[in-house]
Amino acid sequence: MATIAVAGTGYVGLVSGACLADFGNTVVCVDNNPDKIKTLKAGGIPIYEPGLEDVVQRNVASGRLSFTTDMAAAVRASDVVFIAVGTPPADDGSADLKYVEAVAREIARAMDGYKVVVDKSTVPVGTGRKVKAWMAEELGKRGAEAAGYGFDVVSNPEFLREGSAVQDFMHPDRVVIGAESLKARALMKDVYRSLYINETPYIETNIETAEMIKYASNSFLAVKITFINEVANLCEKVGANVQDVAKAMGRDGRIGGKFLHPGPGYGGSCFPKDTQAMARIGRDNGEPLSIVETTIEANERQKNRMVHKIEAGMGGSGSLKGKTIAVLGLAFKPNTDDMREAPAITIIEGLVALGAKIRACDPAAVAEAKWRLESVKDSVAFCASEYESMEKADALVLMTEWNQYRNLDLDRVKTLLNRPLFFDLRNVYKREDVESKGFVYHAVGK
């Protein structure tokens, strides 16, 4: 099995490093944040991801997984170095590669022989070539001996869903390997040997194609979500039920039922960033992706539409002034504490702008929400439980479909609320069940 260094202990880096160790590889995860490494060495997990703590503890105990701030030592001790650092959106929507460049140069300054350098971060098409050039430049500065060190750059994009990342890594739909040399491909197959034995599909291609696969996949899923959201909006106008529409569409093998669940819009670390980057790649190459551009705009409209939906349901213009609204869920999806681009941010800020006070709760994302909602902190109270958030509230908004919010005691809810108004932005409940308890029920697309 391979000896691996993973640069970055964020969401992708830590999950990838821990799972690669579980495959039998020897892995050292590197981060320049000493506090994060200290936490990991002490057995703490800096991100919320179900199942991750067990994988980390198991592989630390076995000696296959370790953590360090010493990048140079980690590079020298490894055959394969994964770059798994952030690629945040720049002001123009493109992916900011400053962290990728910094790591690539650091690898070149430390390496003492042949290495396979793997782009695990989501990066624009052409980044592999840039990594190669940055490394060659640094090696050149070290003199003739270092300039002769061989290396290959590989694109190996991740397809991890927050909340089920460990399962996704251990049982992927496919493994994409973009490489130019047989030696690099052989090493990568050794890295993923456990999956290869289990006959996981491998897509072997060039670097540019592998980079494009990641962006194309995420952009298509974002389009699919946005499409069903717009269908849901139309269903409300014509008296149709979007859940029945989506169910029937999903039965078509050409379409499939996944990502056909209407709601307040997509968020998270991937879809917003990757659609913006994909659109930018298209513009930069003179091939604008109008569907992706429209998807980005429509997704923002959907978030704002939920604000107006709640306002209309509470009585129309001016009806939110002085009202208190209970919000269940803040993370962009269940089983994560991630609030990057979460619909909850836009919707809560919008409700506050119209005069509302918010009482919010979330099983994992409250700490994250406190700083992300700093601009409206005087109008937002964070509660320890869903029922506490409902006390004397004038309406209930189900924002994120955590399991504990799927089976609320509706009789108790009604006694806690000032008014029996229930806005189900995830279509978790059946209308007849809620209305039979005396609620006025508002869903999305039905």
N, C-alpha and C positions, 0 to 999 in steps of 0.2 A: 504494500500500500504506500501511498505518497506521503511526503512530509510537506505540510502546507502552512503558509502564513496568510492571515486574513487581515488586511488593513481596514480598520473601521469596526467598531462594536455597536453600531446602531442597529436598526431593525433588520436590515438585510445581512449585515456582517455577522451579527451574533447568532442569528438563526442558521445562517449558512455554515459558520464555523462549528457550531455545536453539532449540527446534523452530519457534516462531513466527518467529524470525529466519531460519531455514532456508526458511520460506515466502516470504521476501522483505521482511518487515517490518523496521523499525528498532526495536531493542529495547534498553532499558537495565534491567538487573536491579539491584534495590536491596536492601541489607541493613544493619541497624544494628550488625552484628558486623564491625568493621574487619579482624579477622584473616581472616575468611572471604572478604571482598572482596579482601584482599591476596593470598590464595591463588589466587583466580580470576583476578586480573590477571596473576599470575605463570604462569598456564597449568595450575594444579593444579585437580583436581576433588574437592570435599569429600565426595562420596557415591560409592558403588560402583554403577554402572549401565552394563551393556554398551552400547557404541556412543555413549555420551553425550560422551565426551572428543573424539571426532572431530567431532561436530556443533558443539560449543562452539568448538574450534579453527578450524574452517572459517569460522564466522560472525564470530568475532573478527577473523580475517585479512581478511575481506571488508569489515569496518567496520560490519556490521549489528548486532553484539552487543557491549555494553560493560557494565561493572560500576561501581557507585558506592555510597557511603554517604549521598549527598546526596539525600534524598527530595524536598525542595522543588524542587530544580532538575529532577529527573526528572519530577515531576508537571507542572511548567510547560512542559516540552518535549514532552509527550505528548498524544495525542488520547484514548487509552484507557489506563486504569490497572487492572491486575489485582491483586487481593488474594490472595496465595498463602502465607499464614502458617499456623502450626499452630493447630488447634482441639482441644487435648488434653481428655480426659475430666475433668470435675470430680468431686468426691467422690460426688455423687449420680448419676453416670452421664451427665449432660447434657454437651453440648459447651461448653467454656470459650471465650467469645468475646472475651476481653480483648485479644488481639493483633489481632483483626479490628477491634474498636472503635478501638484506638490508631491503626491505619493509616487507617481511615476519617476520623478526626478530623484526622490529619496531612495527608491529601489536601485536605480542606476548607480548612485553614489556608494551604495553599500554592497552590491553584488560582487561575488568573487568567482563566478563561473556561470555556466548555462542556467537560465531560469525561464520558466513559462510564466508570463504575466497575464493575468486574466481580468478583463473588465467584467465585473459582476454588477456594478452600478448601471443604472439605466442611462445610456449616453447616446448622443446623436450619431447618425451615420457619419463616418469619417473620423470618429474619435480614436479608434484603434490605430489608424495611421499617425495621428497626432501623438499618441502615447509612444509609439515606436520612435518618432522623431525626437521627442523630449528626452527619451532614454539614451538614444544615440548621441545627442548633444552632450549630455552629462558624462557619458562614458568617454567621449572624445576629450573632455577636459582632464580626465585622469591619466592620459598618456597612452602609449602604444599597447601596453599589456592589457589594460582595461578595455581599450577600444576593440580588442579581439575577443572579448567575452561574447559568447553567443546568447541570444534570447529570442523568444517568440512571443508575440502578443495574440491573445485569444479573446474572442467575445463569447461570453457564456451567460446570457441574460437570465434574470430570475423571474419567476412567475408565481410569487407568493401572495396569498390573500391574507391580510391581517385578520387575526382571529382563528385562522386555520393554517398558519404558515408551516408549522412543524409537519403536519399531515401532508401539505402540498410538497414540501421538500422531500419527504420520505417516499411519497407515492405520486410523482409528477406525471402529467399527461405526456410530456416529452422533455428531452434534454437537448438543448440547442448548442452546438459547438461550431463556432466560426473560427477557422484556423487555416494557416497557409502551409504548414509543414506536417509531414507524417509523424515526426517525433513529438510535436506538440499534441497532436490528436491522440497518440498512444498514451501520453502522460495523462491527458484528460480522461481517457477511458479507464485508466488506472484509478484516478480520483473517484470516479463514479462506478467503480467495479461492481459494487453491490446492486446497483440499478441495472447495470448491463447484464448481470447474471439473471435478474428477474425479468429480462426482456422488455424493459422500458424502451419506448421508441426513441431513437437518436436521429436528430437532424444535423447532418454534417454539411457545412457550407462555407462560403468565404466570410470574412469579417463583416463586410458591409451588409450582407444579407442577414446575418445574425442580429446586427444592430437594428435593422429595419423590422425584423420579426417582432421584437419587443414593442416598439412604438405602434406598429400596425395592429397588433393584438389588443393593446389597451385602448387605442383609439376606436377600434371597432366595437368593443364592449361599451365604451362611453356613448357611442352613437346608438347602440341598442337600448340602453337605459333611457336616453333622451327621447328616442322615438316613442317608447311606450308611455313616457310621461306626457308627451304631446297628444298621443291617442287618448290618454286618460282625461286630459283637459277637454278634448272634443266630446268624449263620452258624457261628461257632466252636462254639456250643452244640449245633447240630442237624446238624453235619457237612456243611454246604454250602460252596461256594467263592464268596466275595463278588466276585471278579474276573469270574467268569462271569455272576453275577447282574447286576453293573453293566454289563457288555458288552451283555447282552440288553436291559436297561432302556434303555441309550443308543441302541439301534437304533430305539426308538420316537420318531418325529419330534416327538411332543408333549413328550418329556422331554429328549432330547439327551444326548450322552455326556460333556460337559464337567462338571467338578466332581463327578464320581462316582468319585473315587479315595480309598479309605479310608486312614486314617493316624492319627497321634497327636493330631489336633485342629488347628484353624486358629489362626493367629496373625497378626502383622504390624501395619502401621500403620492398616489400614482396617477389616477385619471386626470385631475386638473392639470398637473405639471406636464404629463406626457402628451396630452392633447395640444397644449400650448406649444410644446417643443415640436411636435409633429407638424403643426400648422406653420411654425417658423421655418422648418426644414423645407416644406413645400414652397413657401414664398421665396426663400433664399435661392432655390433652384429653378425658379420660374415656372413652377407647377403648383399653383395654389390649390389646396385641398378644401374646396368649398363646403363639403359635408362636415369636415372636422371643424372648420371655422364657425359654421352655423350651430354645431353641437355645443361649442363653448358658450356662445351667446344664449342659446336656448336653456342651457343648464342654469345660468345666472338668473334668467327670467323665471325659471321654475321656483327657485328659492324665494324670490321676491313675491311670486304669485301666492305662496303660502301665507305670507304676511297679510296680503289683501283678503285672502280666503278667511283667515281668522277674524279680521276686522269686520268683514261682511257678515259672518256668522254671529258676531256679537252685537250687531245692530247697525253696522254701516259707518260712514265717516264720522269721526269724533267719538266713537263708542268706546275706545280703549282708554281714554283719559281717566286716570284714577283707578283703573281696574287691575286686578291681580290675576296672573295666569300661571298655572302650574305646568312645568315642562318636564316630561319624563324622558331622559336620555339626552346626552350632549355629544358623545363621540359620533363620528360619521357613520359607524356601523357597530353592531354588537361585538363583544369579546375583544375589544381593544380600547386603549385610552387615547387613541389618536384623534385629534380635533383639527388637523390640517385641512383647511377648506371645507370644514363640516357645515352642512346646511344650518345647523343650530346657531352658528355664529351670525350668519346673515339674518336669520329669522328673529332671533332674540334682539339683535340690534335694531331691526326694523320695528318690532313691537314696542320697544322702549322709546324709539323716536316718535311713536304715535301716542305716547303717554302711559304705557302699561308698566306695571311692576312685575317682576318675574320671580317665582320660587322654583328652583331647578334642582334636579338630582340625577345622578348617574353612578353606577356601581364602580366605575374605574376612572372616569375622566374629570372629576371635580377639580383636582389639583391643576390639571392642564387648562381647564375652563377658566379658572380664576385669573390667569394672566392673559389668556386670549380674549377675555371679555372685560379687560381692564377699563376700556373706554366707557362702559356702562355699569361699572361696579356698584354705583350708588343705587341702581335700580334692580339689581339682581341679588337674591339671597339663595345660598346653597343649603340644601336640606339633606339630612342623613338618610331619609327613606322616601319612597314614593308617596306614602300616605301623609307624611309630614308636609310634603310640598303642596298637598291639596287643601290643607286647612285654611278655610275662609277664602279660597281662590274663586274667581268668577268664571273660570273655564279650565279645562284640562287639555293639554296638547301632548299626544304621544309622538315623540320625535324620533327615538331610536328603539328598535324592536328587541331589546334585551329580553331574555326568557322570563325574568321575574315580572315583566310588564305585560306578559301575554295572557295572564289569568288573574286579573285584578278582581277583588271583591267589589263588584259594582254597587251593591247595597251600601257598603261602607263608603265607597267613593261618593255616592250621592249625598250621604249625610255630612261629609266633610266640605263639599263645594257649596258656595253661595248660590250658584246657578248650575243646573244640570246640562252643561255644555261640554261635549266630548269631541275633540278634533283628533282623528286618528290618521296621522300623515303617513302611516305605513300599512294601512288596511289590514291590521291584525285581527280586528273583531268583526263579527257578523252584525250587520245593521239590525236585524230583528232581535238579536240577543240584547243589544244595548238599548234599543228603543223600548223593549218590553219592560225595562227598568225605569222608564220615564225620562231618559236622556234625549236631548236633541243631538243627533249624531251626524258628524261631517267627516267623510272619507275622501280619498283621492280617486276620482274617475268612476264613482258609482253613487 
